[in-house]
């Protein structure tokens, strides 16, 4: 009897603490961990969201870039942080899902150790080549790669990142032999294709659109099954390569035991920011479309993405070395 009373009091006390935490949240600066170097799409979106949250809530949002090991170092840091809403993870959710299938011994579980807070954006990748490469369409690139097996290289933002999987999917579905060259982030990979260090890159939209406009690179297609409103002039790879469909998602995760009241509060604030017309324009300048969904839908979509991408890793045979 006494034990039951103690448990009831403990549960009541915990609920009171959580409710109080939600009411007073935030009462200090928030850390927003980005697992990529400065200058990329995730970094740009994280800073936009952080600036807007700081204006709304009156507390600074500190964006911390923690690149390394295919985003797993930053993920482990967040997974082991206090679950109080003050340490959040602005992750390329696509890469987060890929890592669940790519790494055998992660120090965390990609799903069980995190709770989705918000989906921030969606965008295709862009299949891009150096202007000297004699390929002006997806079909021409496939024909060229088959004629020169193992002689054409493609750059990515790092082993295990979504740009890497995009290349491996392309190789698998088209039966071509391209050589993978990893870089530390999407901007360096785009710089490599601009300089001719690599011939091909599957680039994030924001990192490659400026080079497309100046003719420093040639864009062949987007990585989705249908045309993208961001780049409607480009055909989708899926029109030529059956089954090819890869969308890049960014979003915010928190340690799994973060109180739902706090997660709900952050979700509502991020969605309110993205609903503003000025925000939509800012997102598009970075090469992304805002994704506004509630907490339960975010959790469902997150689980679907992790499952889908883990399966793709197995199907393509992608490796981290």
QUIDADA-V980376 format. One record per residue. N is the residue number from 0. RES is the residue in one small letter. PHI is phi in radians with two decimals (NA if undefined). PSI is psi in degrees with one decimal (none if undefined). BURIAL is I if it has 9 or more other ideal C-beta (glycine too) atoms within 8 Angstrom, else O. Layout:
n: [N,N]
res: [RES,RES]
phi: [PHI,PHI]
psi: [PSI,PSI]
burial: [BURIAL,BURIAL]
This chain:
n: [0,1,2,3,4,5,6,7,8,9,10,11,12,13,14,15,16,17,18,19,20,21,22,23,24,25,26,27,28,29,30,31,32,33,34,35,36,37,38,39,40,41,42,43,44,45,46,47,48,49,50,51,52,53,54,55,56,57,58,59,60,61,62,63,64,65,66,67,68,69,70,71,72,73,74,75,76,77,78,79,80,81,82,83,84,85,86,87,88,89,90,91,92,93,94,95,96,97,98,99,100,101,102,103,104,105,106,107,108,109,110,111,112,113,114,115,116,117,118,119,120,121,122,123,124,125,126,127,128,129,130,131,132,133,134,135,136,137,138,139,140,141,142,143,144,145,146,147,148,149,150,151,152,153,154,155,156,157,158,159,160,161,162,163,164,165,166,167,168,169,170,171,172,173,174,175,176,177,178,179,180,181,182,183,184,185,186,187,188,189,190,191,192,193,194,195,196,197,198,199,200,201,202,203,204,205,206,207,208,209,210,211,212,213,214,215,216,217,218,219,220,221,222,223,224,225,226,227,228,229,230,231,232,233,234,235,236,237,238,239,240,241,242,243,244,245,246,247,248,249,250,251,252,253,254,255,256,257,258,259,260,261,262,263,264,265,266,267,268,269,270,271,272,273,274,275,276,277,278,279,280,281,282,283,284,285,286,287,288,289,290,291,292,293,294,295,296,297,298,299,300,301,302,303,304,305,306,307,308,309,310,311,312,313,314,315,316,317,318,319,320]
res: [x,x,x,x,x,x,x,x,x,x,x,x,x,x,x,x,x,x,x,x,x,x,x,x,x,x,x,x,x,x,x,x,x,x,x,x,x,x,x,x,x,x,x,x,x,x,x,x,x,x,x,x,x,x,x,x,x,x,x,x,x,x,x,x,x,x,x,x,x,x,x,x,x,x,x,x,x,x,x,x,x,x,x,x,x,x,x,x,x,x,x,x,x,x,x,x,x,x,x,x,x,x,x,x,x,x,x,x,x,x,x,x,x,x,x,x,x,x,x,x,x,x,x,x,x,x,x,x,x,x,x,x,x,x,x,x,x,x,x,x,x,x,x,x,x,x,x,x,x,x,x,x,x,x,x,x,x,x,x,x,x,x,x,x,x,x,x,x,x,x,x,x,x,x,x,x,x,x,x,x,x,x,x,x,x,x,x,x,x,x,x,x,x,x,x,x,x,x,x,x,x,x,x,x,x,x,x,x,x,x,x,x,x,x,x,x,x,x,x,x,x,x,x,x,x,x,x,x,x,x,x,x,x,x,x,x,x,x,x,x,x,x,x,x,x,x,x,x,x,x,x,x,x,x,x,x,x,x,x,x,x,x,x,x,x,x,x,x,x,x,x,x,x,x,x,x,x,x,x,x,x,x,x,x,x,x,x,x,x,x,x,x,x,x,x,x,x,x,x,x,x,x,x,x,x,x,x,x,x,x,x,x,x,x,x,x,x,x,x,x,x]
phi: [NA,-1.07,-1.11,-1.11,-1.10,-1.06,-1.10,-1.07,-1.12,-1.12,-1.12,-1.07,-1.13,-1.11,-1.09,-1.13,-1.09,-1.11,-1.11,-1.13,-1.07,-1.16,-1.13,-1.61,-1.30,-1.58,-2.11,-2.78,-1.03,-1.88,-1.64,-2.03,-1.49,-1.99,-1.49,-2.26,-1.18,-1.08,1.83,-1.59,-1.10,-1.05,-1.08,-1.12,-1.18,-1.05,-1.23,-1.10,-1.13,-1.06,-1.10,-1.21,-1.10,-1.05,-1.15,-1.31,-1.77,1.32,-2.25,-1.13,-1.95,-1.63,-1.47,-2.02,-1.50,-2.25,-1.30,2.40,0.93,1.08,1.40,-1.30,-1.14,-1.15,-1.07,-1.13,-1.03,-1.21,-1.01,-1.72,-1.44,-1.00,-1.54,-2.21,1.52,-1.68,-2.23,-2.09,-2.08,-1.61,-1.96,-1.25,-1.06,-1.15,-1.12,-1.02,-1.21,-1.06,-1.07,-1.07,-1.74,-1.48,-1.76,-1.42,-2.19,-1.18,-1.37,-2.62,-1.80,-1.04,-1.79,-1.20,-1.64,-2.34,-2.12,-1.16,-1.79,-2.84,-1.59,-1.67,-2.81,-2.44,-2.81,-1.42,-1.62,-2.13,-1.29,-2.23,-2.30,-1.20,-0.99,-1.34,-1.27,-1.36,-2.50,-2.02,-2.70,-1.09,-1.07,-1.18,-1.14,-1.08,-1.09,-1.14,-1.16,-1.24,-1.34,-2.26,-1.05,1.32,-1.90,-1.89,-1.86,-2.28,-1.66,-2.45,-1.47,2.39,-1.01,1.54,-1.35,-1.09,-1.11,-1.16,-1.09,-1.02,-1.17,-1.20,-1.08,-1.07,-1.05,-1.15,-1.35,-1.82,1.01,-2.05,-1.95,-1.85,-1.74,-1.42,-2.20,-1.44,-2.18,-1.67,2.00,-1.19,-0.99,-1.10,-1.17,-1.18,-1.02,-1.15,-1.32,-1.10,-1.38,1.56,-1.15,-2.20,-1.60,-2.38,-2.60,-1.67,-1.82,-1.22,-1.05,-1.09,-1.37,-1.99,-0.99,-1.02,-1.26,-1.12,-1.14,-1.62,1.37,-1.33,-2.40,-2.03,-1.57,-1.78,-2.96,-1.79,-1.54,-1.75,-1.41,-2.22,-1.12,-1.78,-1.13,-1.28,-2.41,-1.12,-1.33,-1.67,-1.27,-1.42,-1.00,-1.04,-1.20,-1.83,-1.87,-1.05,1.59,-1.45,-2.79,-2.44,-1.93,-1.64,-2.02,-2.01,-2.97,-1.93,-2.05,-2.39,-0.94,-1.06,-1.57,-1.04,-0.94,-1.04,-1.06,-1.26,-1.07,-1.09,-1.13,-1.20,-1.00,-1.10,-1.22,-1.10,-1.11,-1.11,-1.12,-1.25,-1.32,-1.28,-0.96,-1.13,-1.17,-1.02,-1.15,-1.11,-1.06,-1.15,-1.10,-1.50,1.61,-2.56,-1.95,-1.16,-2.09,-1.95,-2.47,-1.30,-1.12,-1.16,-1.15,-1.10,-1.11,-1.14,-1.18,-1.04,-1.07,-1.12,-1.13,-1.06,-1.12,-1.08,-1.32,-1.06,-1.15,-1.09,-1.02,-1.14,-1.19,-1.48,1.29,-1.05,-2.27,-1.58,-2.24]
psi: [-50.2,-39.7,-40.5,-40.8,-42.4,-43.7,-44.5,-42.7,-40.2,-44.0,-43.3,-41.1,-41.4,-42.2,-38.7,-42.2,-45.2,-42.0,-41.8,-39.8,-41.7,-39.5,-39.0,-7.6,135.3,149.6,7.8,172.3,150.0,136.5,127.7,104.4,125.5,122.3,21.6,160.8,163.8,150.9,-15.2,-177.9,-47.7,-43.3,-45.0,-43.9,-40.5,-40.5,-37.3,-46.8,-43.2,-42.9,-41.7,-40.3,-42.6,-40.1,-38.7,-40.2,-13.2,16.3,138.9,143.4,114.5,109.1,120.9,120.5,119.2,68.5,161.8,143.5,44.0,33.6,-0.7,-27.1,-46.8,-40.2,-42.3,-39.3,-46.5,-42.3,-32.1,6.2,159.9,136.6,69.4,5.8,-3.7,-4.8,112.4,159.6,111.8,98.2,146.4,100.4,-26.0,-46.8,-38.8,-41.2,-38.7,-44.4,-29.0,-29.6,-19.8,-39.2,131.2,-32.2,57.4,143.1,9.5,166.0,125.8,-27.8,-51.0,-25.8,2.4,153.3,127.7,133.8,-46.0,147.3,125.3,-35.3,163.8,141.1,154.1,167.6,166.1,120.6,114.0,144.1,159.4,141.1,-23.6,-15.1,125.4,61.9,121.2,9.0,168.0,-43.3,-39.9,-36.9,-42.1,-45.3,-42.0,-43.2,-34.8,-30.7,-21.5,62.9,131.4,6.8,-11.2,128.1,156.2,140.9,155.2,173.8,8.4,157.2,127.0,-10.1,168.2,-33.4,-33.0,-48.7,-36.1,-43.1,-40.4,-36.5,-43.5,-45.6,-44.7,-47.5,-23.1,-7.3,48.9,160.1,96.8,149.8,125.0,132.0,106.5,143.9,173.5,72.2,161.8,-43.7,-44.6,-33.2,-39.5,-40.0,-37.7,-38.2,-31.8,-41.6,-13.8,7.7,-34.8,158.0,-27.4,147.2,141.2,99.9,153.4,149.4,-47.3,-32.8,-18.4,-19.5,-44.3,-39.5,-30.1,-44.0,-32.4,-0.4,12.8,-20.0,164.3,120.4,130.3,-36.5,167.0,160.3,13.0,172.6,-21.2,165.2,150.3,138.4,-18.7,-35.5,67.1,-18.5,-15.2,134.1,154.5,144.7,-34.6,-19.1,-28.2,-41.1,104.2,129.6,-4.9,118.2,109.7,118.0,139.1,124.7,139.6,151.6,176.8,131.3,159.9,159.5,142.7,-29.2,10.2,129.6,137.4,-34.3,-38.7,-43.5,-41.4,-40.0,-41.5,-43.1,-46.5,-39.0,-43.1,-43.4,-39.0,-38.4,-45.4,-21.3,-13.8,135.7,-37.5,-35.4,-42.9,-40.3,-40.0,-42.5,-45.7,-34.1,-28.9,-9.0,38.5,158.4,132.8,146.2,115.3,106.7,155.6,175.4,-45.1,-40.5,-36.3,-42.6,-42.1,-45.2,-37.7,-47.6,-39.6,-42.2,-44.4,-44.3,-46.5,-45.8,-34.1,-39.9,-40.6,-38.4,-45.2,-41.4,-36.9,-18.6,21.7,140.4,159.7,-1.3,none]
burial: [O,O,O,O,O,O,O,O,O,O,O,O,O,O,O,O,O,I,I,O,I,I,O,O,I,I,O,O,I,I,I,I,I,I,I,I,I,O,O,I,I,I,I,I,I,I,I,I,I,I,I,I,I,I,O,I,O,O,I,O,I,I,I,O,I,I,I,O,O,I,I,I,I,I,I,I,I,I,I,O,O,O,I,I,I,I,I,I,I,I,I,I,I,I,I,I,I,I,I,I,I,I,I,O,O,I,O,I,O,I,I,O,I,I,I,I,I,I,I,I,I,I,I,I,I,I,I,I,I,I,O,O,I,O,I,O,I,I,O,I,I,I,I,I,I,I,O,O,O,O,O,I,I,I,I,I,I,I,I,I,I,I,I,I,I,I,I,I,I,I,I,I,I,I,O,I,O,I,I,I,I,I,I,O,I,I,I,I,I,I,O,I,I,I,O,O,O,I,I,I,I,I,I,I,I,I,I,I,I,O,I,I,O,O,O,O,I,I,I,I,I,I,I,I,O,O,I,I,O,I,I,O,O,I,I,I,I,I,O,I,I,O,O,I,I,I,I,I,I,I,I,I,I,I,I,I,O,I,I,O,I,I,I,I,I,I,I,O,I,I,I,I,I,I,O,O,O,O,I,I,O,I,I,I,O,I,I,I,I,I,I,O,I,O,I,O,O,I,I,O,I,I,I,O,I,I,I,I,I,I,I,I,I,O,O,I,O,I,O,O,O]
